[in-house]
Amino acid sequence: MFRRMAARYARKWRHVCALISYGTFSRVKNVILVEVERVMRRAELRGLPYIIVIDPINVCNLKCPFCPTGRGALPLPPGQMSLDNFKRIVDGISSHAVRLILYNWGEPFLHKDILFMIRYAHERRLATVISSNLTILPDGGGEVVVQSGLDDLVVSCDGLTQETYETYRRGGKLERVLSNLRKIAEAKRKLKGRTPVVEFQFLVFRHNEHEIPKVAEFARNSGADFARIVKPYLDIDSQDIRPAQNPDFVRPQYLDQGKKQPAGSDIFSPDADQELCASLNPPPIPCYWPWRAMVINWNGKVDPCCGKNYRESFGNVLEQPLREIWNSPAYLDARNWITGRLEKEKHPNIVCRGCDGYQ
């Protein structure tokens, strides 16, 4: 019981826990500076991002219908970051960053060097987290994952039977996921390891919401430390996968399904009408990303958040100093737009324009 409570606490306060475990004087000083500047809603910052997302690979082995990777709708071509470029980036962020998120649009365990990346980040005293469909494991199985130093592992599994699981995780085999979960749990026991803390993540749809009462026990019995029920982002025009009937498991924007969003109102679409998006979601906007975090794609290009960016890149960390990008015109426009300080008639060509904020 204590272990499960501790795991839930670690999930809720994950950034604080990472700072406690991996904090140095310079990192703690940077986090305090970032949070002060965020509260002050400053545009030009002295603090640097303490949460870094590096997407090592934007390829996946599943075809989940609402995922742009599964649909082949990503704005970036498929590719993977080289180990040398990864090391170069990590060396540049290790003095100020606390938490390194090693996924965004792909299945990280498909990258041949993912364990080296985790180990390298661990050696640089960065907290690491991966989200995986766990239909595959690196050569060496659960033991090499535990030995890598990975702190947190999110396992995406949205069904307790093959029938419900494959409705969304198309191309996946539930038994393979459960087998890999058990391998990691057995390796932790054998090696007396406390990490990775394994979260069983369950996206709720209409076809699987009847399984919710059994998720927590199912997850524990499968080797996870705890389970988390998640309200997913949806395509409400989909005829195959519908939102849950229980409104407690549906994001607010999908509850009024009779109210259709006008065409061109999806800011994360290449065909978005930016004037319309901006009018539907005027600033100020509740978002912390451009103060706390930075997203780095496999090719070094920078996005302000984990959403799809069909607009201009904010820079490239393989070509420019991170601090220069962090206070570039694109980032200044983003922060000023979010806080409502940018004149309403000035609409910068950034993905933040018209977004309703990180939810």
HELIX and SHEET records of a PDB file:
HELIX    1   1 PHE A    2  LYS A   12  1                                  11    
HELIX    2   2 ARG A   14  TYR A   22  1                                   9    
HELIX    3   3 PHE A   25  VAL A   39  1                                  15    
HELIX    4   4 PRO A   68  ARG A   71  1                                   4    
HELIX    5   5 LEU A   83  ILE A   93  1                                  11    
HELIX    6   6 PRO A  108  LEU A  110  5                                   3    
HELIX    7   7 ILE A  114  GLU A  123  1                                  10    
HELIX    8   8 GLY A  141  GLN A  147  1                                   7    
HELIX    9   9 GLN A  162  TYR A  168  1                                   7    
HELIX   10  10 LEU A  174  LEU A  191  1                                  18    
HELIX   11  11 GLU A  209  GLU A  211  5                                   3    
HELIX   12  12 ILE A  212  SER A  222  1                                  11    
HELIX   13  13 PRO A  247  PHE A  249  5                                   3    
HELIX   14  14 PRO A  252  TYR A  254  5                                   3    
HELIX   15  15 GLN A  274  LEU A  280  1                                   7    
HELIX   16  16 TRP A  289  ARG A  292  1                                   4    
HELIX   17  17 LEU A  322  TRP A  326  1                                   5    
HELIX   18  18 PRO A  329  THR A  339  1                                  11    
SHEET    1   A 8 PHE A 226  VAL A 230  0                                        
SHEET    2   A 8 VAL A 197  LEU A 203  1                                        
SHEET    3   A 8 ASP A 152  SER A 156  1                                        
SHEET    4   A 8 ALA A 127  SER A 132  1                                        
SHEET    5   A 8 ARG A  99  ILE A 101  1                                        
SHEET    6   A 8 ILE A  51  ILE A  54  1                                        
SHEET    7   A 8 ALA A 293  ILE A 296  1                                        
SHEET    8   A 8 VAL A 302  ASP A 303 -1                                        
END                                                                             
